[in-house]
Amino acid sequence: MEDNNKDLKVIDVFDLVKKMWANKKLYTKTLPIAFVISCIYILGFPRYYSTDIKLAPELGGSSMVSTLGSLASSLGFDLNELESNDAITPLLYPDLMEDNGFVTSLFNVKVTSKDGSINTTYHDYLQKYQKPIIWLVPIDWVKNLFKKEGEGGGSGGTDPYCLSKKEDEIAKIIRGKINISFDKKTAVISISVQDQDALICKTIGDSVKTRLQDFITEYRTNKARIDYDYYLKLTMEAKQDYERARQEYGRTADANSSVALKSVELKLEDMENDLQLRFNSYSAVNSQMQVAKAKVQECTPAFTVIKGASVPVKPSGPKRMFFVLAMLFLTTLGTSFYIVVRKYNFQ
């Protein structure tokens, strides 16, 4: 036991501090080098801006239960059941960014840079006007040398589910810039967007919000719209049948106005009864059509913008000062560790 204690090395903190101070020249060498390298490295990353949007349905009711129930119902979530009857719940909204159709719908969004020097589509902006990471430029240059001819992308007007290699890369870039999330506690949909230009960042944020609202509205009203279209078709057909019967009755009545035959009277009576039946049929389906039309409006969710997209004033990243300070801190730790190892001969 005593032998083990002899093998242990006791570190004197004050002695260690003196040793570090004695080797201060080593810090004056490592810290400036770390500062210069970290500055050069982080400056190679372009600045980017970010904006956030928060959406929630308009609420109704006075009690907390009815409020939460209305909120969940408007988003397709039933608090009365553990499982939702909807095929798509709000928890699946973030997965929309995995759908090529939703992502490529942003290709043709018109964007303008804050200084006005860029005015094009979002597809062309990402393809031609993005500032690259300087350290990746040589790698991209080498890749372009070996790129097969014809691998370039189109203008974003192709089938979203049959993209070229270049368009698929642009779609991946968009997925990396946009994030959609749903808070189960507050039932709020959050959209965050990052981009290298502040105004374009806001423009894309508004576009994603509009497309998300359109998707949710289309899904929530799909069944009601199908019913409305069906009853509208029946109403138009019933109206045409009624108009034809009415015109035929009128022509027959005019042609036999001076005829007092019983057979003519019976024929006109039959035609009048048939006309009434067609009118009743038209009236019934028209009423059903009006109900279906109201149902479409009833199923249409209304959204409240809790936080709208704004043009960022300051860049969100990269955090250059934080990065440089972190590298200086790590360098200081590394240098101190080297001094400790050398002083106490830890092998």
C-alpha positions in Angstrom: 0.0 0.0 0.0 2.8 2.3 0.8 4.5 1.5 -2.5 1.4 2.5 -4.3 1.3 5.8 -2.5 4.9 6.5 -3.4 4.1 6.0 -7.1 1.3 8.6 -7.0 2.4 12.1 -8.1 0.9 15.0 -6.1 0.3 18.1 -8.2 1.0 21.3 -6.4 -1.4 23.9 -7.9 0.7 26.9 -7.0 3.8 25.2 -8.4 1.9 24.4 -11.5 0.8 28.1 -11.9 4.4 29.2 -11.5 5.4 26.7 -14.2 2.8 28.0 -16.6 3.9 31.6 -15.9 7.5 30.5 -16.5 6.4 29.1 -19.9 4.4 32.2 -20.9 6.4 32.5 -24.0 4.8 29.2 -25.2 1.4 30.9 -24.8 2.5 33.9 -26.7 3.4 31.5 -29.6 0.4 29.2 -29.6 -2.4 31.7 -28.9 -1.5 34.1 -31.8 -1.2 31.2 -34.2 -4.6 29.8 -33.0 -6.1 33.3 -33.4 -4.9 33.7 -36.9 -5.8 30.2 -38.1 -9.3 30.4 -36.5 -10.0 33.8 -38.0 -8.9 32.7 -41.5 -11.0 29.5 -41.2 -14.2 31.1 -39.9 -14.0 34.0 -42.4 -14.3 31.4 -45.2 -17.9 30.7 -44.2 -20.5 33.2 -45.7 -22.9 35.1 -43.4 -26.5 33.9 -43.2 -29.8 35.4 -41.9 -32.7 33.7 -40.3 -36.4 34.4 -39.7 -39.1 32.7 -37.8 -42.9 32.4 -38.3 -45.4 31.0 -35.8 -49.0 30.0 -36.9 -52.0 29.0 -34.9 -55.7 28.6 -35.8 -58.2 31.3 -34.6 -59.7 30.2 -31.3 -63.2 30.4 -30.0 -65.0 29.5 -26.8 -64.7 30.8 -23.3 -63.5 27.8 -21.4 -60.0 26.3 -21.4 -61.4 22.9 -22.5 -63.4 24.3 -25.5 -60.4 26.5 -26.4 -58.0 23.6 -26.5 -60.6 21.4 -28.2 -61.2 24.0 -30.9 -57.5 24.5 -31.4 -56.8 20.7 -31.7 -59.9 20.2 -34.0 -58.8 23.0 -36.4 -55.4 21.3 -36.7 -56.8 17.8 -37.2 -56.2 16.6 -33.6 -59.0 15.3 -31.4 -58.4 15.7 -27.7 -61.3 13.4 -26.9 -59.5 10.5 -28.5 -56.0 9.2 -28.1 -55.8 8.4 -31.8 -56.8 10.8 -34.5 -59.2 9.8 -37.2 -57.3 12.0 -39.7 -54.8 10.4 -42.0 -52.5 13.4 -41.6 -52.1 14.9 -38.1 -50.2 18.1 -37.2 -47.3 16.0 -36.1 -46.8 15.0 -39.7 -46.6 18.6 -41.1 -42.8 18.8 -40.7 -42.6 15.8 -42.9 -43.9 17.9 -45.8 -40.3 19.0 -46.4 -39.5 15.4 -47.4 -42.0 15.7 -50.3 -40.5 16.8 -53.6 -43.8 18.3 -54.7 -43.8 20.7 -51.7 -40.1 21.6 -52.0 -40.1 22.1 -55.7 -43.1 24.4 -55.5 -40.6 26.9 -54.1 -38.4 26.8 -57.2 -40.3 29.4 -59.1 -40.8 31.8 -56.2 -39.7 35.3 -57.3 -37.0 36.6 -55.0 -35.2 40.0 -54.8 -32.1 40.7 -52.8 -32.1 43.4 -50.2 -29.8 45.6 -52.3 -31.8 45.0 -55.5 -28.9 43.5 -57.4 -30.6 40.0 -57.7 -34.1 39.6 -59.1 -34.8 36.0 -60.2 -36.4 32.8 -59.1 -35.4 31.0 -56.0 -34.1 28.0 -58.1 -31.7 30.3 -60.1 -30.7 32.1 -56.9 -29.6 29.0 -55.2 -27.9 27.7 -58.4 -26.1 30.9 -59.4 -25.9 33.5 -56.6 -25.0 31.5 -53.5 -21.7 32.4 -51.8 -19.8 29.2 -51.3 -17.7 28.1 -48.4 -14.2 29.1 -49.5 -12.6 25.9 -48.3 -15.0 23.8 -50.4 -14.3 25.7 -53.7 -11.2 23.6 -54.7 -13.2 20.4 -53.9 -16.1 21.6 -56.0 -13.7 22.5 -58.8 -12.3 19.0 -58.8 -15.8 17.5 -58.8 -16.8 19.6 -61.8 -13.8 18.3 -63.8 -15.1 14.8 -63.5 -18.8 15.7 -63.8 -20.4 13.9 -66.7 -21.8 16.1 -69.5 -25.6 16.5 -69.2 -25.7 16.3 -65.4 -26.8 19.9 -65.1 -30.3 20.8 -63.8 -33.1 22.5 -65.6 -35.0 25.6 -64.6 -37.3 24.0 -62.0 -40.1 23.2 -64.4 -39.7 19.5 -64.6 -41.7 16.7 -62.9 -41.0 17.1 -59.1 -40.9 13.3 -58.7 -38.4 12.9 -61.6 -35.7 15.4 -60.8 -32.3 15.7 -62.5 -29.2 15.4 -60.3 -28.7 19.1 -60.1 -32.3 19.8 -59.2 -32.2 17.1 -56.6 -29.1 18.9 -55.1 -31.0 22.2 -55.0 -34.0 20.5 -53.3 -31.6 19.2 -50.6 -30.2 22.7 -50.1 -33.8 24.0 -49.6 -34.5 21.2 -47.1 -31.4 22.3 -45.2 -32.5 26.0 -45.1 -36.2 25.4 -44.0 -37.5 23.8 -40.9 -41.1 23.2 -39.9 -42.0 22.0 -36.4 -45.1 21.5 -34.4 -45.3 22.1 -30.6 -47.7 19.5 -29.0 -48.1 21.6 -25.9 -49.0 24.9 -27.5 -50.4 23.5 -30.8 -48.3 26.1 -32.7 -46.7 25.5 -36.0 -43.2 27.1 -36.3 -41.4 27.8 -39.6 -37.7 28.8 -39.6 -35.8 29.9 -42.7 -32.1 30.6 -43.2 -30.6 32.3 -46.2 -27.7 34.4 -47.2 -29.8 37.5 -48.0 -32.1 39.1 -45.4 -35.0 40.0 -47.8 -34.9 36.7 -49.6 -35.0 34.9 -46.2 -38.3 36.8 -45.4 -39.7 36.1 -48.9 -39.2 32.4 -48.7 -40.6 32.3 -45.1 -43.8 33.9 -46.4 -44.0 31.5 -49.3 -43.5 28.5 -47.1 -46.3 29.8 -44.8 -48.7 30.3 -47.7 -48.0 26.8 -49.1 -48.4 25.2 -45.7 -51.7 26.9 -45.2 -52.9 25.9 -48.6 -51.9 22.3 -48.0 -53.7 22.1 -44.7 -56.7 23.9 -46.1 -56.9 21.6 -49.1 -56.5 18.5 -46.9 -59.1 19.6 -44.3 -61.7 20.5 -47.0 -61.0 17.7 -49.4 -64.0 15.5 -48.5 -66.3 18.6 -48.3 -65.2 19.8 -51.7 -65.8 16.4 -53.3 -69.3 16.4 -51.9 -69.9 20.0 -53.1 -68.7 19.2 -56.6 -71.0 16.1 -56.7 -74.1 18.0 -55.6 -73.2 20.9 -57.9 -73.2 18.4 -60.8 -76.5 16.9 -59.8 -78.0 20.4 -59.4 -76.9 21.5 -62.9 -78.4 18.3 -64.4 -81.6 18.6 -62.4 -81.9 22.3 -63.5 -81.4 21.4 -67.2 -84.1 18.6 -66.9 -86.5 21.1 -65.3 -85.8 23.7 -67.9 -86.4 21.3 -70.8 -89.7 20.0 -69.2 -90.9 23.6 -68.6 -90.2 24.6 -72.1 -91.9 21.5 -73.5 -94.9 22.2 -71.3 -95.1 25.7 -72.4 -94.9 24.8 -76.1 -97.6 22.1 -75.7 -99.9 24.5 -73.8 -99.5 27.2 -76.4 -100.1 24.8 -79.3 -103.4 23.5 -77.7 -104.7 26.7 -76.1 -107.8 26.7 -78.3 -108.4 22.9 -78.1 -111.0 21.7 -75.6 -110.3 17.9 -75.9 -110.2 15.9 -72.7 -107.1 14.0 -73.9 -105.2 17.3 -74.3 -106.2 18.4 -70.8 -105.0 15.0 -69.4 -101.7 15.3 -71.3 -101.2 18.9 -70.0 -102.0 17.7 -66.5 -99.5 14.9 -66.8 -96.8 17.3 -68.1 -97.6 19.7 -65.3 -97.2 16.9 -62.7 -93.9 15.8 -64.3 -92.8 19.5 -64.3 -93.6 19.7 -60.6 -91.6 16.5 -59.9 -88.6 17.8 -61.7 -88.8 21.1 -59.9 -89.0 19.3 -56.6 -86.0 17.2 -57.5 -84.0 20.3 -58.6 -85.0 22.1 -55.4 -83.9 19.2 -53.2 -80.5 18.7 -54.8 -80.0 22.5 -54.8 -80.6 22.6 -51.1 -78.0 19.7 -50.6 -75.6 21.6 -52.8 -75.9 24.7 -50.6 -75.4 22.7 -47.5 -72.2 21.1 -49.0 -71.0 24.6 -50.0 -71.4 25.7 -46.4 -69.6 22.6 -45.2 -66.6 23.6 -47.3 -66.4 26.9 -45.5 -67.0 25.2 -42.1 -64.1 22.8 -42.7 -61.7 25.6 -43.9 -59.3 26.3 -41.0 -58.5 29.9 -40.2 -55.0 30.8 -39.2 -53.7 33.4 -36.9 -50.1 34.6 -37.5 -48.6 34.8 -34.0 -45.2 35.9 -35.4 -44.8 37.0 -39.0 -41.7 36.8 -41.1 -39.5 39.9 -40.8 -36.4 41.1 -42.6 -33.5 40.2 -40.3 -31.4 43.2 -39.3 -28.3 41.3 -38.2 -26.8 38.0 -39.4 -27.6 34.9 -37.4 -24.3 33.2 -38.1 -21.7 32.1 -38.3 -20.8 33.2 -34.7 -17.3 34.3 -35.6 -16.3 35.9 -32.3 -17.6 33.0 -30.4 -15.8 30.6 -32.6 -12.5 32.4 -32.3 -12.8 32.7 -28.5 -13.7 29.0 -28.3 -10.5 28.1 -30.3 -8.4 30.3 -28.0 -9.8 28.7 -25.0 -9.1 25.2 -26.4 -5.6 26.3 -27.3 -5.0 27.5 -23.8 -6.2 24.2 -22.4 -4.0 22.3 -24.8 -0.9 24.3 -24.0 -1.5 24.0 -20.3 -2.0 20.3 -20.6 1.3 20.1 -22.5 3.1 22.0 -19.7 1.6 19.7 -17.1 2.6 16.5 -18.9 6.2 17.8 -19.5 6.6 18.9 -15.8 5.3 15.8 -14.2 6.6 13.4 -16.8 3.2 11.7 -17.4 3.9 9.0 -19.8 
